[in-house]
Amino acid sequence: MSYAQINGVRFWYETHGAGRPLVLLHGGFGAVETFAAVRPALTRRRRVISVDLPGHGRTADVDRPLRYESMADDIAALIVELGLAPTDVLGFSLGGGVALRLAIQHRELVRRLVVVSAPCRRQGWFPEVLAGMPDPDEAAGDQLRGTPPYQLYQAVAPRPQDWSRLWVKTGELLRREYDWSPEVATLTTPTLLVFADADSVRPDHMVEFFGLLGGGHRDAGWDGTDRPDARLAVLPGLTHYDIVDSPALPAAVLPFLTHTLHTPA
């Protein structure tokens, strides 16, 4: 458990377990604790490095906006600083967007990529999810007071009074339009997409995203030789809000990280 100074940000990260490294990136308003339920299963097979993203958890806010692209550059620099490259990376929700941008912007640093409950374009979310994304207004952040994310932030943040700033910056980030489909279509990094069957991401977008990575275009053949290196897992009985607490997540992720792919990883 330590800090690393990266691009003007003092990043908190924790390391557990041993073996090939796996970097975990949490969702919006989260922290390393997001993965507490599944980390024991992951650390039995991996050296797990969990990171608090800028303005989240124990990583204090700095005077710049939250952007997927800049956070991806930060995580890239952290991976280099810690000597982890090439590493496996798993990102959930907002962290999934950061992980995807990391693989796009710094392909040489990512061995295998796992994107959990995150779309590759903003319109991949259900309309009601888009409508409910945080209003970038400090007063609106008061509605989360007393909730588990707020309580965690108050317990661990270097400046608990910055909650309202995190709310505003996250709202600004989530309300920005993006469509990374063309870049996703060029990715060669072996990628696993994981969603809940009652996720905040539309099922048709899950299939669209998988298709951009080369999946779902043909039958794999009786011996599986035509199977793409991309994988898609839709976990039953789960939602966007409990998928990271389910043992089904590491059960889907660990085989992907360890099995031999057709394309050298």
VOBA-1610 file (N, C-alpha, C; in pm, whole numbers, padded with zeros to 5 digits, always signed):
BEGIN
Met+00085-00118+00000Met+00000+00000+00000Met+00090+00123+00000Ser+00074+00208-00102Ser+00168+00318-00114Ser+00112+00424-00208Tyr+00189+00533-00222Tyr+00158+00640-00316Tyr+00266+00645-00424Ala+00225+00690-00543Ala+00320+00716-00651Ala+00284+00850-00714Gln+00383+00935-00735Gln+00361+01066-00796Gln+00366+01052-00947Ile+00252+01071-01012Ile+00240+01050-01156Ile+00169+01171-01219Asn+00233+01238-01312Asn+00170+01348-01387Asn+00103+01450-01296Gly+00169+01481-01185Gly+00117+01580-01093Gly+00010+01529-01000Val-00019+01400-01003Val-00121+01338-00917Val-00052+01239-00824Arg-00090+01241-00697Arg-00035+01147-00600Arg-00130+01028-00591Phe-00099+00923-00667Phe-00187+00808-00679Phe-00169+00709-00564Trp-00283+00667-00509Trp-00282+00559-00411Trp-00299+00426-00484Tyr-00216+00328-00448Tyr-00235+00195-00503Tyr-00203+00092-00396Glu-00265-00025-00410Glu-00243-00135-00318Glu-00205-00259-00398Thr-00114-00339-00342Thr-00071-00461-00408Thr-00099-00580-00316His-00163-00682-00375His-00195-00804-00300His-00164-00924-00388Gly-00122-01034-00327Gly-00098-01157-00400Gly+00036-01159-00471Ala+00055-01261-00555Ala+00182-01279-00626Ala+00153-01337-00764Gly+00250-01321-00853Gly+00236-01375-00988Gly+00230-01265-01091Arg+00177-01297-01208Arg+00164-01200-01317Arg+00072-01087-01272Pro+00107-00960-01300Pro+00028-00848-01249Pro-00106-00832-01319Leu-00204-00789-01240Leu-00337-00753-01288Leu-00375-00621-01223Val-00395-00517-01304Val-00431-00384-01254Val-00583-00372-01254Leu-00638-00326-01141Leu-00783-00308-01126Leu-00817-00160-01119Leu-00917-00119-01198Leu-00962+00021-01201Leu-01111+00025-01168His-01146+00094-01063His-01283+00098-01009His-01373+00191-01089Gly-01500+00194-01051Gly-01598+00280-01117Gly-01610+00417-01052Gly-01700+00498-01105Gly-01720+00633-01055Gly-01763+00635-00909Phe-01705+00727-00832Phe-01730+00745-00689Phe-01681+00625-00607Gly-01599+00540-00669Gly-01548+00423-00600Gly-01406+00441-00553Ala-01344+00330-00516Ala-01206+00327-00468Ala-01160+00182-00476Val-01039+00155-00425Val-00988+00018-00430Val-01083-00079-00360Glu-01161-00030-00265Glu-01254-00116-00193Glu-01364-00173-00282Thr-01384-00115-00400Thr-01485-00165-00493Thr-01468-00314-00519Phe-01343-00361-00522Phe-01315-00500-00558Phe-01292-00590-00438Ala-01331-00544-00318Ala-01301-00620-00196Ala-01359-00761-00201Ala-01478-00777-00257Ala-01543-00909-00254Ala-01476-01009-00347Val-01420-00962-00458Val-01362-01055-00556Val-01209-01060-00551Arg-01149-00968-00478Arg-01002-00965-00475Arg-00940-01093-00421Pro-00996-01156-00316Pro-00932-01281-00268Pro-00922-01387-00377Ala-01027-01402-00459Ala-01022-01502-00566Ala-00917-01465-00669Leu-00904-01336-00699Leu-00806-01291-00797Leu-00663-01308-00745Thr-00643-01276-00618Thr-00507-01281-00563Thr-00456-01423-00543Arg-00545-01520-00547Arg-00497-01659-00540Arg-00422-01697-00667Arg-00444-01622-00774Arg-00379-01653-00902Arg-00292-01540-00955Arg-00307-01421-00900Arg-00245-01303-00959Arg-00188-01209-00853Arg-00091-01129-00896Arg-00048-01011-00820Arg-00141-00898-00860Val-00226-00856-00770Val-00332-00760-00801Val-00290-00621-00753Ile-00292-00524-00844Ile-00259-00385-00812Ile-00387-00304-00831Ser-00445-00259-00721Ser-00567-00178-00725Ser-00530-00031-00713Val-00593+00054-00793Val-00556+00195-00800Val-00678+00283-00771Asp-00660+00386-00690Asp-00762+00489-00674Asp-00743+00593-00784Leu-00844+00609-00869Leu-00836+00703-00980Leu-00832+00848-00931Pro-00795+00943-01015Pro-00784+01083-00971Pro-00912+01134-00905Gly-00896+01197-00789Gly-01008+01253-00716Gly-01090+01152-00640His-01058+01024-00652His-01132+00917-00587His-01051+00857-00472Gly-01123+00807-00372Gly-01057+00737-00263Gly-00946+00818-00200Arg-00827+00760-00194Arg-00713+00823-00128Arg-00629+00907-00225Thr-00667+00909-00353Thr-00597+00992-00451Thr-00665+01129-00455Ala-00596+01229-00405Ala-00655+01363-00393Ala-00682+01425-00530Asp-00781+01512-00533Asp-00815+01586-00655Asp-00704+01686-00688Val-00689+01711-00818Val-00597+01816-00864Val-00675+01908-00958Asp-00614+02020-00992Asp-00684+02123-01071Asp-00682+02089-01220Arg-00761+01991-01257Arg-00780+01956-01397Arg-00909+01875-01407Pro-00972+01873-01523Pro-01096+01796-01537Pro-01069+01646-01541Leu-01172+01568-01512Leu-01163+01424-01529Leu-01192+01391-01676Arg-01101+01319-01739Arg-01119+01274-01876Arg-01068+01131-01887Tyr-01139+01049-01962Tyr-01094+00910-01981Tyr-00952+00908-02038Glu-00926+00996-02134Glu-00797+00993-02203Glu-00681+01030-02110Ser-00698+01134-02029Ser-00589+01174-01940Ser-00569+01072-01828Met-00678+01013-01778Met-00663+00910-01676Met-00593+00787-01733Ala-00621+00755-01859Ala-00550+00644-01924Ala-00401+00672-01932Asp-00364+00796-01964Asp-00222+00833-01966Asp-00161+00820-01826Asp-00238+00858-01724Asp-00189+00845-01586Asp-00160+00700-01551Ile-00256+00612-01583Ile-00238+00471-01549Ile-00123+00411-01629Ala-00107+00456-01753Ala+00007+00409-01833Ala+00138+00446-01765Ala+00148+00569-01718Ala+00271+00613-01651Ala+00293+00537-01520Leu+00183+00506-01450Leu+00194+00429-01327Leu+00243+00287-01356Ile+00192+00225-01461Ile+00236+00091-01501Ile+00385+00091-01530Val+00433+00192-01600Val+00576+00203-01630Val+00655+00226-01502Glu+00606+00317-01418Glu+00675+00349-01291Glu+00692+00225-01203Leu+00588+00140-01199Leu+00592+00022-01113Leu+00654-00099-01181Gly+00694-00083-01307Gly+00758-00193-01380Gly+00666-00310-01408Leu+00542-00282-01442Leu+00442-00387-01460Leu+00424-00431-01605Ala+00472-00353-01699Ala+00441-00377-01841Ala+00514-00501-01895Pro+00446-00576-01986Pro+00305-00561-02021Pro+00218-00626-01913Thr+00107-00566-01882Thr+00023-00613-01772Thr-00119-00639-01819Asp-00191-00719-01743Asp-00334-00736-01764Asp-00406-00625-01689Val-00517-00577-01745Val-00590-00466-01686Val-00739-00499-01686Leu-00804-00476-01573Leu-00949-00491-01559Leu-01007-00361-01510Gly-01104-00308-01582Gly-01171-00185-01541Gly-01320-00205-01535Phe-01382-00147-01433Phe-01527-00157-01414Phe-01593-00021-01433Ser-01698-00016-01515Ser-01780+00104-01535Ser-01691+00220-01579Leu-01684+00327-01504Leu-01595+00437-01541Leu-01452+00387-01559Gly-01408+00300-01470Gly-01275+00240-01482Gly-01261+00154-01606Gly-01374+00099-01654Gly-01371+00025-01780Gly-01341+00115-01896Gly-01397+00237-01893Gly-01365+00335-01997Gly-01219+00374-01993Val-01164+00391-01873Val-01022+00424-01860Val-00936+00309-01913Ala-00973+00185-01876Ala-00897+00069-01921Ala-00901+00057-02074Leu-01017+00082-02133Leu-01028+00074-02278Leu-00942+00180-02345Arg-00947+00303-02294Arg-00862+00408-02350Arg-00713+00375-02331Leu-00679+00312-02219Leu-00540+00270-02196Leu-00495+00175-02306Ala-00580+00078-02340Ala-00543-00018-02444Ala-00536+00048-02581Ile-00618+00150-02603Ile-00615+00223-02730Ile-00491+00310-02740Gln-00461+00383-02633Gln-00354+00483-02636Gln-00216+00425-02607His-00212+00313-02535His-00083+00256-02493His-00088+00104-02510Arg-00104+00059-02631Arg-00124-00083-02658Arg-00010-00169-02608Glu+00110-00115-02613Glu+00227-00195-02577Glu+00231-00228-02428Leu+00151-00158-02348Leu+00154-00178-02203Leu+00052-00281-02155Val-00044-00315-02241Val-00156-00400-02199Val-00144-00537-02265Arg-00131-00639-02183Arg-00123-00776-02234Arg-00262-00829-02266Arg-00351-00823-02170Arg-00491-00861-02192Arg-00580-00760-02119Leu-00695-00735-02178Leu-00786-00631-02130Leu-00920-00692-02092Val-00971-00652-01976Val-01105-00692-01933Val-01186-00566-01907Val-01294-00548-01980Val-01384-00434-01963Val-01513-00486-01902Val-01546-00437-01784Val-01664-00483-01711Val-01769-00372-01707Ser-01885-00399-01764Ser-02001-00310-01754Ser-01970-00168-01799Ala-01910-00156-01917Ala-01880-00025-01974Ala-01898-00033-02125Pro-01957+00069-02188Pro-01974+00071-02333Pro-01854+00134-02402Cys-01846+00120-02534Cys-01740+00187-02608Cys-01789+00317-02673Arg-01917+00346-02656Arg-01970+00477-02695Arg-02080+00514-02596Arg-02096+00642-02574Arg-02185+00688-02467Arg-02328+00640-02487Gln-02373+00634-02611Gln-02511+00593-02635Gln-02534+00443-02613Gly-02431+00372-02571Gly-02448+00232-02535Gly-02520+00212-02403Trp-02525+00318-02319Trp-02602+00311-02195Trp-02751+00317-02227Phe-02834+00261-02141Phe-02978+00278-02156Phe-03014+00426-02144Pro-03118+00473-02214Pro-03155+00614-02207Pro-03180+00664-02065Glu-03242+00582-01981Glu-03270+00626-01844Glu-03143+00639-01762Val-03041+00560-01798Val-02912+00573-01729Val-02845+00704-01770Leu-02850+00736-01898Leu-02795+00863-01945Leu-02865+00981-01879Ala-02998+00972-01868Ala-03075+01081-01807Ala-03043+01097-01660Gly-03004+00987-01594Gly-02978+00992-01451Gly-02834+01018-01415Met-02747+01042-01513Met-02607+01069-01482Met-02595+01200-01405Pro-02493+01209-01318Pro-02486+01321-01224Pro-02497+01458-01290Asp-02579+01542-01231Asp-02588+01682-01270Asp-02463+01752-01219Pro-02383+01816-01307Pro-02259+01880-01262Pro-02286+02007-01182Asp-02346+01988-01068Asp-02383+02098-00978Asp-02347+02052-00836Glu-02268+02131-00766Glu-02222+02090-00633Glu-02338+02058-00540Ala-02446+02135-00549Ala-02559+02112-00460Ala-02623+01976-00487Ala-02619+01931-00614Ala-02680+01803-00649Ala-02607+01687-00583Gly-02479+01705-00551Gly-02403+01600-00486Gly-02453+01567-00348Asp-02530+01657-00288Asp-02583+01632-00155Asp-02676+01512-00151Gln-02733+01475-00266Gln-02828+01365-00266Gln-02763+01231-00236Leu-02631+01222-00248Leu-02562+01098-00216Leu-02509+01094-00073Arg-02528+01201+00001Arg-02481+01200+00140Arg-02551+01089+00218Gly-02472+01013+00291Gly-02527+00901+00367Gly-02523+00770+00292Thr-02493+00772+00161Thr-02483+00648+00083Thr-02346+00585+00103Pro-02330+00456+00071Pro-02199+00392+00087Pro-02085+00463+00013Pro-02103+00510-00115Pro-01991+00580-00178Pro-01950+00707-00102Tyr-02048+00781-00055Tyr-02017+00903+00020Tyr-01947+00869+00151Gln-01997+00768+00220Gln-01936+00731+00348Gln-01793+00683+00330Leu-01768+00606+00223Leu-01631+00561+00197Leu-01541+00680+00169Tyr-01588+00773+00087Tyr-01507+00890+00055Tyr-01473+00969+00181Gln-01571+00988+00266Gln-01547+01061+00390Gln-01446+00991+00479Ala-01442+00859+00471Ala-01353+00781+00558Ala-01209+00780+00509Val-01186+00787+00377Val-01050+00765+00326Val-00991+00882+00249Ala-01071+00975+00200Ala-01019+01083+00115Ala-00927+01175+00193Pro-00817+01221+00133Pro-00728+01316+00200Pro-00800+01446+00236Arg-00897+01486+00151Arg-00975+01608+00178Arg-01123+01573+00161Pro-01188+01524+00264Pro-01329+01482+00253Pro-01420+01592+00200Gln-01381+01718+00220Gln-01465+01829+00173Gln-01467+01839+00021Asp-01383+01763-00049Asp-01379+01768-00195Asp-01487+01682-00261Trp-01574+01622-00182Trp-01680+01538-00240Trp-01760+01611-00347Ser-01797+01734-00319Ser-01877+01809-00416Ser-01801+01832-00545Arg-01669+01853-00537Arg-01589+01871-00658Arg-01585+01742-00739Leu-01572+01629-00670Leu-01573+01501-00740Leu-01706+01480-00810Trp-01814+01515-00744Trp-01947+01502-00803Trp-01957+01583-00933Val-01913+01707-00927Val-01922+01796-01043Val-01834+01744-01157Lys-01711+01709-01126Lys-01620+01664-01230Lys-01666+01532-01293Thr-01720+01442-01211Thr-01770+01317-01265Thr-01892+01342-01354Gly-01978+01432-01310Gly-02094+01467-01392Gly-02054+01525-01527Glu-01953+01611-01526Glu-01905+01669-01652Glu-01848+01561-01743Leu-01774+01467-01684Leu-01716+01358-01763Leu-01826+01270-01824Leu-01921+01229-01743Leu-02021+01133-01789Leu-02120+01194-01887Arg-02131+01325-01891Arg-02223+01390-01984Arg-02156+01430-02116Arg-02029+01402-02130Arg-01959+01430-02256Arg-01985+01315-02355Glu-02018+01349-02477Glu-02039+01247-02580Glu-01905+01186-02622Tyr-01908+01057-02650Tyr-01789+00990-02705Tyr-01834+00869-02785Asp-01754+00834-02881Asp-01774+00713-02960Asp-01637+00665-03005Trp-01589+00560-02939Trp-01456+00507-02967Trp-01461+00387-03061Ser-01575+00368-03127Ser-01592+00249-03212Ser-01481+00233-03316Pro-01444+00340-03390Pro-01338+00321-03490Pro-01207+00274-03429Glu-01172+00326-03312Glu-01047+00286-03248Glu-01056+00144-03193Val-01172+00110-03138Val-01192-00026-03086Val-01175-00128-03199Ala-01224-00094-03317Ala-01216-00186-03430Ala-01073-00215-03473Thr-00978-00132-03431Thr-00838-00154-03466Thr-00759-00224-03356Leu-00821-00249-03241Leu-00750-00310-03129Leu-00708-00452-03161Thr-00587-00486-03124Thr-00539-00623-03136Thr-00517-00687-02999Thr-00533-00610-02892Thr-00518-00661-02756Thr-00628-00762-02727Pro-00596-00884-02686Pro-00700-00979-02649Pro-00789-00919-02539Thr-00920-00918-02564Thr-01013-00845-02479Thr-01131-00931-02439Leu-01165-00926-02311Leu-01285-00989-02258Leu-01382-00880-02216Leu-01504-00885-02269Leu-01611-00796-02226Leu-01700-00873-02130Val-01728-00814-02014Val-01813-00878-01914Val-01929-00783-01880Phe-02050-00836-01888Phe-02169-00758-01853Phe-02261-00842-01767Ala-02348-00774-01694Ala-02458-00841-01625Ala-02574-00855-01722Asp-02661-00954-01700Asp-02774-00968-01791Asp-02882-00864-01764Ala-02868-00790-01654Ala-02957-00676-01627Ala-02870-00552-01603Asp-02778-00529-01694Asp-02680-00423-01681Asp-02740-00287-01717Ser-02661-00182-01693Ser-02698-00047-01737Ser-02663-00024-01883Val-02589-00117-01942Val-02552-00112-02083Val-02652-00197-02161Arg-02696-00145-02276Arg-02795-00214-02358Arg-02738-00345-02415Pro-02816-00453-02415Pro-02767-00580-02471Pro-02725-00569-02617Asp-02796-00489-02696Asp-02755-00476-02836Asp-02619-00410-02849His-02586-00321-02753His-02453-00260-02758His-02346-00360-02715Met-02378-00448-02621Met-02281-00552-02583Met-02238-00630-02707Val-02336-00668-02789Val-02308-00744-02911Val-02232-00658-03012Glu-02273-00531-03023Glu-02204-00438-03113Glu-02057-00424-03075Phe-02030-00403-02947Phe-01895-00388-02895Phe-01814-00514-02926Phe-01872-00630-02897Phe-01805-00757-02924Phe-01773-00771-03073Gly-01866-00728-03157Gly-01845-00736-03301Gly-01730-00650-03349Leu-01715-00532-03287Leu-01604-00445-03325Leu-01469-00509-03295Leu-01467-00596-03195Leu-01344-00665-03157Leu-01322-00794-03236Gly-01411-00821-03331Gly-01396-00939-03415Gly-01479-01057-03373Gly-01562-01039-03270Gly-01644-01149-03223Gly-01780-01155-03290Gly-01836-01275-03296Gly-01972-01292-03343Gly-01991-01283-03493His-01885-01295-03570His-01897-01282-03715His-01906-01416-03788Arg-01873-01525-03719Arg-01871-01654-03785Arg-01877-01765-03681Asp-01911-01882-03728Asp-01905-02000-03645Asp-01759-02034-03615Ala-01733-02080-03494Ala-01594-02107-03455Ala-01540-02236-03515Gly-01627-02319-03571Gly-01581-02447-03624Gly-01583-02555-03517Trp-01586-02678-03561Trp-01601-02789-03465Trp-01486-02796-03365Asp-01368-02750-03406Asp-01252-02753-03315Asp-01219-02617-03257Gly-01301-02515-03286Gly-01281-02382-03229Gly-01170-02301-03291Thr-01115-02345-03402Thr-01001-02275-03460Thr-01038-02138-03517Asp-01165-02117-03547Asp-01207-01987-03599Asp-01264-01896-03491Arg-01241-01932-03366Arg-01287-01849-03255Arg-01199-01725-03245Pro-01257-01606-03228Pro-01174-01485-03214Pro-01109-01479-03077Asp-01006-01397-03065Asp-00941-01380-02936Asp-01024-01294-02841Ala-01119-01219-02894Ala-01212-01145-02808Ala-01310-01243-02745Arg-01354-01210-02623Arg-01450-01293-02552Arg-01563-01204-02501Leu-01682-01263-02488Leu-01798-01193-02433Leu-01862-01281-02327Ala-01878-01227-02206Ala-01945-01298-02097Ala-02061-01213-02048Val-02179-01272-02046Val-02298-01206-01989Val-02338-01290-01868Leu-02321-01232-01750Leu-02340-01306-01626Leu-02485-01299-01580Pro-02548-01413-01556Pro-02691-01413-01524Pro-02722-01370-01381Gly-02839-01309-01367Gly-02889-01275-01234Gly-02819-01160-01167Leu-02747-01078-01244Leu-02670-00969-01186Leu-02709-00837-01251Thr-02667-00726-01188Thr-02690-00592-01240Thr-02558-00517-01243His-02562-00396-01295His-02445-00310-01298His-02392-00284-01157Tyr-02479-00293-01059Tyr-02447-00249-00924Tyr-02397-00361-00834Asp-02410-00486-00878Asp-02359-00595-00793Asp-02266-00691-00866Ile-02236-00662-00992Ile-02151-00754-01068Ile-02011-00766-01008Val-01959-00658-00949Val-01824-00665-00892Val-01821-00733-00755Asp-01937-00769-00703Asp-01942-00842-00576Asp-01964-00991-00596Ser-01984-01033-00720Ser-02023-01171-00747Ser-01903-01260-00775Pro-01902-01382-00720Pro-01795-01478-00755Pro-01797-01517-00902Ala-01907-01488-00971Ala-01912-01517-01114Ala-01814-01432-01191Leu-01777-01314-01139Leu-01683-01227-01212Leu-01544-01289-01219Pro-01478-01321-01106Pro-01346-01385-01120Pro-01353-01520-01191Ala-01467-01590-01179Ala-01481-01718-01248Ala-01478-01700-01399Ala-01526-01585-01447Ala-01521-01556-01590Ala-01386-01499-01632Val-01327-01419-01544Val-01205-01345-01580Val-01080-01432-01577Leu-01063-01511-01474Leu-00937-01584-01457Leu-00907-01681-01572Pro-01003-01758-01622Pro-00970-01844-01737Pro-00924-01764-01859Phe-00985-01649-01882Phe-00944-01565-01996Phe-00800-01519-01979Leu-00761-01484-01858Leu-00626-01434-01835Leu-00519-01542-01847Thr-00559-01667-01832Thr-00459-01773-01824Thr-00455-01866-01944His-00564-01873-02023His-00562-01972-02130His-00485-01919-02252Thr-00443-02011-02335Thr-00367-01978-02456Thr-00461-01927-02564Leu-00426-01815-02624Leu-00505-01757-02732Leu-00442-01789-02867His-00522-01775-02971His-00467-01799-03105His-00364-01694-03142Thr-00391-01569-03100Thr-00294-01460-03125Thr-00199-01452-03007Pro-00069-01452-03026Pro+00024-01441-02913Pro-00005-01320-02829Ala-00008-01337-02694Ala-00041-01227-02602Ala+00084-01170-02541
//
